Amino acid sequence: MNIESLGAFKILIIIYSLFSISFLINWIRFKFFNPSLYPEDKFISFIVMLFITVFWVFAPPLYLIKFLKKN
């Protein structure tokens, strides 16, 4: 793996992280300040988003490992 592709991968990780954080903030604003949702719906929605937020962190390193093994 050369320096240019590693630098591009780092830039993609930064962009991916920024979009994920932006999505999470907008989702929280919508879900918790929307008066039409029942408390149970808000709780289930929160648990699902918490689960996704915790496990998305594993996606880029796993992709990098797969990418390195292929090259």
C-alpha positions, 0 to 999 in steps of 0.5 A: 500500500503506497502513501497516497492511497493511505492518505486517501483512506484517512481522508475518507475516514474523516469524511465518514466520521463527520457525516456520521456525527452530523447524522447522529446529531440531526437524528437526536434532534428529530427523535427527542424533540418530535412530540408525536412519538410515544415514549416507547418509540423514543426508547426503542429508537434510542437503543437502535441508534446507540447500537449502530453508533457503537458498531459503526466504529468497527467498519472502517478498520475491518475494511482497511484490513480487507483492503490490505490483505487484497493488495 
